[in-house]
């Protein structure tokens, strides 16, 4: 009888312990991970298995009651690319995040997030970090962005945006930023205003002919002035009036350490520019009269308005006269002189396809949504039409 009572007590204790431990995990955090698993077909992890998630190093729980998720690491999962939005905005205790294989990431409102690392294979395309007021380290590599505005993330201390396809990067007023690595992008301008703590700057190379460095002087500290130093330039890279310019198509790396204007404080790192070769894109075909474009290496071609031909409908632009490979203006880039051939389809009883109906331009905007006073002569900008539609325009200028 004593043995039976002992056994029953052990079973009762085990059941009670299980119920208690099962209830220590925050239900909202569990719901977030369950949704990720079911919506994206994650493998190697199961729904409603918080202990299993931890054992797979997918998530880390704190010791609070109830326990909350403080870390998420997609890198440990053998899963397909997550093409939908990965929404972690409800993980209010999240401090550390590693993402791979994610296309769209939303961490808005994660006010405790301190470190975010992600990217790879040009997969990550959109990133919402609004409200990440405690984010200190951001490391993004090999992403697929056009622009990135970090100016509101005042706690940032380290930023890396290597190979992210960036045309615009806003890091102004990040007074706590000590490290900036923006290598292998397409930046032509970088505002260094307010970066009074920056000591380590890497940007080698920028795939642009020139890069304008601007910044206001604060407390005797001016990065733009600090970089105007003979030690920062090389035979092929010159600096004058805030503009760095490369003279040929060879990558010239410059290691530098220059005074900042503050006693005992230096700015050091590695920098280079590469002069980008310019190629000619020609448009050909029956009744085609479209001006050729001068396009710099690795830049996209600006899509011309669809041509019109009586009795035919326009079938797209192709790289061969036999119309085998259609040119994709969104993803294809120029690496040599290119001729694009117009394909015509005979219209049999179908009304002629006309050019895009006329729309009135309301204004021009930069990639951060700020309205411009006039139409830019070159660069990348957005046109807003009176019917509410927009068009992103990329223009380049040739360099002799």
C-alpha positions as CSV (number, residue, x, y, z in Angstrom):
1,X,0.0,0.0,0.0
2,X,2.8,2.4,0.9
3,X,4.5,1.7,-2.5
4,X,1.1,2.4,-4.3
5,X,0.7,5.7,-2.5
6,X,4.3,6.7,-3.4
7,X,3.7,5.8,-7.0
8,X,0.4,7.8,-7.1
9,X,2.2,10.8,-5.5
10,X,4.9,10.6,-8.1
11,X,2.4,10.5,-10.9
12,X,0.4,13.4,-9.4
13,X,3.6,15.5,-8.9
14,X,4.7,14.8,-12.5
15,X,1.3,15.7,-14.0
16,X,1.2,18.9,-11.9
17,X,4.8,19.8,-12.9
18,X,3.9,19.2,-16.6
19,X,0.9,21.5,-16.4
20,X,2.8,24.2,-14.6
21,X,5.7,24.1,-17.1
22,X,3.3,23.9,-20.1
23,X,1.8,27.2,-18.9
24,X,5.0,29.1,-18.3
25,X,5.5,30.1,-22.0
26,X,3.7,33.2,-23.2
27,X,0.7,32.3,-25.3
28,X,1.2,35.3,-27.6
29,X,4.8,34.4,-28.4
30,X,3.8,30.8,-29.1
31,X,1.1,32.1,-31.5
32,X,3.7,34.1,-33.4
33,X,6.0,31.1,-33.9
34,X,3.0,28.8,-34.7
35,X,2.0,31.2,-37.4
36,X,5.5,31.2,-38.9
37,X,5.5,27.4,-39.0
38,X,2.1,27.0,-40.5
39,X,2.2,29.8,-43.0
40,X,5.7,29.1,-44.4
41,X,6.0,25.3,-44.1
42,X,9.0,25.4,-41.7
43,X,10.7,22.0,-41.4
44,X,12.5,20.6,-38.3
45,X,10.1,22.3,-35.9
46,X,6.5,21.6,-34.8
47,X,3.7,23.9,-33.7
48,X,3.0,24.2,-30.0
49,X,6.4,22.9,-29.1
50,X,8.2,25.8,-27.3
51,X,10.7,23.4,-25.6
52,X,11.5,21.8,-29.0
53,X,12.0,25.3,-30.6
54,X,14.6,26.0,-27.9
55,X,16.3,22.7,-28.2
56,X,16.7,23.4,-32.0
57,X,18.2,26.8,-31.2
58,X,15.4,28.4,-33.1
59,X,14.2,30.5,-30.2
60,X,15.5,31.4,-26.8
61,X,13.2,31.9,-23.8
62,X,14.0,34.1,-20.8
63,X,13.3,33.0,-17.2
64,X,10.4,35.3,-16.5
65,X,6.9,34.1,-15.7
66,X,5.5,33.6,-18.2
67,X,8.7,33.0,-20.3
68,X,9.1,35.3,-23.2
69,X,11.1,34.9,-26.5
70,X,14.3,37.0,-26.5
71,X,16.1,35.5,-29.5
72,X,15.1,34.0,-32.8
73,X,17.6,32.5,-35.3
74,X,16.3,31.3,-38.6
75,X,19.8,30.2,-39.6
76,X,19.3,26.9,-37.7
77,X,16.3,25.8,-39.8
78,X,16.4,23.7,-42.9
79,X,13.5,25.5,-44.6
80,X,12.4,27.0,-47.9
81,X,12.6,30.7,-48.6
82,X,9.8,32.5,-46.7
83,X,8.3,34.5,-49.5
84,X,5.5,36.1,-47.4
85,X,5.9,38.7,-44.7
86,X,7.6,37.3,-41.5
87,X,5.9,39.4,-38.8
88,X,7.7,39.3,-35.5
89,X,6.3,42.7,-34.3
90,X,4.4,41.1,-31.4
91,X,7.6,39.7,-29.8
92,X,8.0,42.6,-27.5
93,X,10.9,41.0,-25.5
94,X,12.9,40.1,-28.6
95,X,16.5,41.3,-28.2
96,X,18.5,39.3,-30.8
97,X,17.4,38.2,-34.3
98,X,19.2,36.3,-37.1
99,X,17.3,35.9,-40.4
100,X,18.1,33.9,-43.5
101,X,15.8,32.9,-46.3
102,X,13.3,35.7,-45.5
103,X,11.9,37.9,-48.2
104,X,9.8,40.4,-46.2
105,X,10.6,41.1,-42.5
106,X,8.5,43.1,-40.1
107,X,10.0,43.9,-36.6
108,X,8.2,47.2,-36.1
109,X,7.5,47.8,-32.5
110,X,10.2,45.5,-31.2
111,X,11.5,48.2,-28.9
112,X,13.8,45.8,-27.0
113,X,15.5,44.5,-30.2
114,X,19.3,45.3,-29.9
115,X,20.9,43.1,-32.7
116,X,19.5,42.3,-36.1
117,X,21.6,40.2,-38.6
118,X,20.3,39.0,-41.9
119,X,20.4,38.7,-45.7
120,X,22.0,36.4,-48.1
121,X,21.4,35.4,-51.8
122,X,19.5,38.7,-52.6
123,X,16.4,37.4,-50.8
124,X,15.6,40.0,-48.2
125,X,13.7,42.8,-50.1
126,X,11.7,44.7,-47.5
127,X,12.4,45.5,-43.9
128,X,10.2,47.4,-41.4
129,X,12.2,48.5,-38.3
130,X,9.9,51.3,-37.2
131,X,9.9,51.7,-33.5
132,X,13.1,49.7,-32.9
133,X,14.3,52.4,-30.6
134,X,17.0,50.2,-28.8
135,X,18.6,48.7,-31.9
136,X,22.3,49.0,-31.5
137,X,23.7,46.7,-34.2
138,X,22.4,46.2,-37.7
139,X,24.2,43.8,-40.1
140,X,22.7,43.3,-43.5
141,X,24.6,41.6,-46.3
142,X,23.7,40.6,-49.9
143,X,20.1,41.9,-49.7
144,X,17.9,43.4,-52.4
145,X,17.1,46.9,-51.4
146,X,17.1,50.2,-53.3
147,X,17.0,52.5,-50.4
148,X,17.4,52.2,-46.6
149,X,16.5,55.0,-44.1
150,X,18.1,54.5,-40.7
151,X,18.0,58.1,-39.5
152,X,15.3,57.4,-36.9
153,X,17.2,54.6,-35.2
154,X,19.1,56.8,-32.8
155,X,20.7,54.0,-30.7
156,X,22.6,52.4,-33.6
157,X,26.3,52.0,-32.9
158,X,27.3,49.6,-35.7
159,X,25.8,49.4,-39.3
160,X,26.8,47.1,-42.1
161,X,25.0,47.2,-45.4
162,X,27.3,45.2,-47.7
163,X,26.2,44.2,-51.2
164,X,22.6,45.4,-50.6
165,X,22.0,47.0,-54.0
166,X,21.6,50.4,-52.3
167,X,21.2,53.6,-54.3
168,X,20.3,55.6,-51.2
169,X,21.4,55.2,-47.6
170,X,20.3,57.7,-44.9
171,X,22.5,57.5,-41.7
172,X,22.3,61.2,-40.8
173,X,22.0,62.2,-37.2
174,X,23.1,58.8,-35.8
175,X,25.3,60.4,-33.1
176,X,26.1,57.0,-31.5
177,X,27.3,55.3,-34.7
178,X,30.9,54.3,-34.4
179,X,31.2,51.8,-37.3
180,X,29.8,52.1,-40.8
181,X,30.4,49.6,-43.6
182,X,28.5,50.3,-46.8
183,X,30.7,48.4,-49.3
184,X,29.6,47.2,-52.7
185,X,26.6,49.4,-53.3
186,X,25.7,52.1,-55.9
187,X,25.7,55.1,-53.6
188,X,26.5,58.5,-55.2
189,X,25.8,60.6,-52.1
190,X,26.2,60.0,-48.4
191,X,25.1,62.5,-45.7
192,X,27.4,62.2,-42.7
193,X,25.7,64.9,-40.7
194,X,25.7,64.3,-37.0
195,X,27.9,61.2,-37.0
196,X,30.1,62.6,-34.2
197,X,31.1,59.2,-32.9
198,X,32.1,57.6,-36.1
199,X,35.7,56.2,-36.0
200,X,35.5,53.3,-38.5
201,X,34.3,53.8,-42.0
202,X,34.5,51.3,-44.9
203,X,33.1,51.7,-48.4
204,X,35.2,49.8,-50.9
205,X,34.2,49.9,-53.6
206,X,31.1,52.0,-54.5
207,X,30.1,51.1,-58.0
208,X,29.8,54.8,-58.9
209,X,32.0,57.3,-60.7
210,X,31.8,59.7,-57.8
211,X,30.5,59.9,-54.2
212,X,29.5,63.2,-52.6
213,X,30.2,63.3,-48.9
214,X,28.3,66.0,-47.0
215,X,28.1,66.8,-43.3
216,X,27.8,69.7,-40.9
217,X,30.5,70.6,-38.4
218,X,29.5,69.9,-34.8
219,X,31.9,70.5,-31.9
220,X,34.8,71.0,-34.3
221,X,34.2,67.5,-35.8
222,X,33.6,67.2,-39.5
223,X,34.0,63.9,-41.4
224,X,33.7,65.7,-44.7
225,X,36.7,67.9,-43.7
226,X,38.5,65.0,-42.1
227,X,38.4,63.0,-45.4
228,X,39.8,66.0,-47.3
229,X,43.3,64.8,-46.5
230,X,46.1,63.6,-48.8
231,X,46.4,60.3,-46.8
232,X,42.9,59.5,-47.8
233,X,43.4,59.7,-51.6
234,X,45.4,57.7,-54.1
235,X,46.6,58.4,-57.6
236,X,43.3,57.3,-59.0
237,X,41.0,58.7,-56.3
238,X,40.8,62.5,-55.7
239,X,38.8,64.5,-53.2
240,X,37.7,68.0,-53.6
241,X,34.7,70.0,-52.4
242,X,33.2,67.0,-50.7
243,X,33.3,64.8,-53.8
244,X,35.4,61.7,-54.2
245,X,36.1,60.8,-57.8
246,X,37.8,57.8,-59.5
247,X,39.7,58.2,-62.7
248,X,39.7,54.7,-64.1
249,X,37.9,51.3,-64.0
250,X,40.3,49.7,-61.5
251,X,39.4,49.3,-57.9
252,X,41.9,51.3,-55.8
253,X,41.8,50.5,-52.1
254,X,42.8,53.3,-49.7
255,X,43.6,52.5,-46.1
256,X,43.4,55.7,-44.1
257,X,43.6,57.2,-40.7
258,X,42.9,60.9,-40.5
259,X,42.4,63.5,-37.8
260,X,38.8,64.5,-37.1
261,X,39.3,67.8,-35.4
262,X,38.7,66.5,-31.9
263,X,41.8,65.9,-29.7
264,X,43.0,62.4,-29.9
265,X,40.2,61.2,-32.2
266,X,40.8,59.7,-35.6
267,X,38.7,58.2,-38.4
268,X,40.1,55.1,-40.0
269,X,39.0,52.4,-42.4
270,X,39.2,51.4,-46.0
271,X,37.7,53.2,-49.0
272,X,37.7,52.9,-52.8
273,X,35.7,53.9,-55.8
274,X,35.6,52.2,-59.2
275,X,35.0,54.1,-62.4
276,X,32.1,52.3,-64.1
277,X,32.4,51.7,-67.8
278,X,29.5,53.1,-69.9
279,X,27.8,51.0,-72.5
280,X,25.3,51.8,-75.3
281,X,21.8,50.3,-75.3
282,X,20.3,50.5,-78.8
283,X,16.6,50.0,-79.6
284,X,16.0,48.4,-83.1
285,X,13.1,47.0,-85.1
286,X,10.5,48.0,-87.7
287,X,9.4,51.6,-87.4
288,X,11.5,52.1,-84.2
289,X,12.8,55.6,-83.5
290,X,13.9,55.5,-79.9
291,X,17.1,57.3,-78.7
292,X,19.9,55.0,-77.5
293,X,20.7,55.0,-73.8
294,X,24.2,55.4,-72.2
295,X,24.1,53.0,-69.2
296,X,26.8,52.4,-66.7
297,X,27.9,48.8,-66.0
298,X,25.6,46.9,-63.7
299,X,22.9,49.5,-64.0
300,X,19.4,48.8,-65.4
301,X,18.0,50.1,-68.6
302,X,15.3,52.7,-68.4
303,X,12.2,51.2,-70.0
304,X,11.1,53.4,-72.9
305,X,7.4,54.0,-73.7
306,X,5.9,51.2,-75.7
307,X,6.2,52.0,-79.4
308,X,3.1,52.0,-81.7
309,X,2.8,50.5,-85.2
310,X,-0.4,50.5,-87.2
311,X,-1.8,47.0,-87.6
312,X,0.4,45.5,-85.0
313,X,0.6,45.1,-81.2
314,X,3.8,45.5,-79.4
315,X,5.2,42.2,-78.0
316,X,8.2,43.4,-75.9
317,X,11.9,43.9,-76.2
318,X,14.3,41.0,-77.0
319,X,18.0,40.5,-77.1
320,X,17.9,38.7,-80.4
321,X,16.3,39.3,-83.8
322,X,14.7,35.9,-83.4
323,X,12.9,37.0,-80.3
324,X,14.1,34.2,-78.0
325,X,15.1,36.1,-74.8
326,X,12.9,38.9,-73.6
327,X,14.7,41.7,-71.7
328,X,13.5,42.2,-68.1
329,X,13.7,45.9,-67.2
330,X,13.3,45.1,-63.5
331,X,16.1,42.6,-63.1
332,X,18.4,42.6,-66.1
333,X,21.5,44.8,-65.9
334,X,24.0,45.9,-68.5
335,X,27.5,44.4,-68.8
336,X,28.2,45.2,-72.4
337,X,26.8,47.1,-75.4
338,X,23.3,45.8,-76.0
339,X,20.8,46.0,-78.9
340,X,17.1,45.4,-78.0
341,X,14.8,44.3,-80.7
342,X,11.1,45.2,-80.8
343,X,8.8,42.3,-81.4
344,X,5.6,43.0,-83.3
345,X,2.5,40.8,-83.3
346,X,0.1,41.2,-86.2
347,X,-3.2,42.5,-85.0
348,X,-6.0,40.4,-86.5
349,X,-9.3,42.0,-85.8
350,X,-8.0,43.5,-82.6
351,X,-7.8,47.3,-82.0
352,X,-4.3,48.7,-82.3
353,X,-2.4,48.9,-79.0
354,X,-1.7,52.6,-78.3
355,X,1.0,54.1,-76.0
356,X,0.2,54.7,-72.3
357,X,-2.6,57.2,-72.0
358,X,-1.4,60.7,-71.1
359,X,-1.1,61.5,-67.4
360,X,-0.3,64.7,-65.6
361,X,2.8,64.8,-63.4
362,X,2.0,66.1,-59.9
363,X,5.5,66.0,-58.5
364,X,8.9,64.4,-58.1
365,X,10.1,62.6,-55.0
366,X,13.3,61.0,-53.7
367,X,13.4,57.4,-52.4
368,X,12.6,58.6,-48.8
369,X,9.3,60.2,-49.9
370,X,10.6,63.8,-49.8
371,X,9.3,66.1,-52.6
372,X,11.9,67.6,-54.9
373,X,11.7,71.1,-56.2
374,X,12.3,70.0,-59.8
375,X,12.8,67.0,-62.0
376,X,16.3,65.5,-61.3
377,X,18.8,65.5,-64.2
378,X,20.1,62.1,-63.1
379,X,19.9,59.5,-60.4
380,X,16.9,57.6,-59.1
381,X,13.5,59.3,-58.3
382,X,9.8,58.7,-58.2
383,X,7.1,60.4,-60.4
384,X,3.7,60.9,-58.9
385,X,0.8,61.3,-61.5
386,X,-2.6,62.9,-61.1
387,X,-4.4,59.5,-61.1
388,X,-2.4,58.4,-58.0
389,X,0.0,56.1,-59.8
390,X,3.7,56.3,-59.5
391,X,6.7,55.4,-61.6
392,X,10.3,54.9,-60.4
393,X,12.8,56.4,-62.8
394,X,16.6,55.6,-63.1
395,X,18.7,57.9,-65.2
396,X,22.4,57.8,-65.6
397,X,24.9,60.2,-67.3
398,X,27.8,59.0,-69.3
399,X,31.4,59.8,-68.2
400,X,34.1,60.3,-70.8
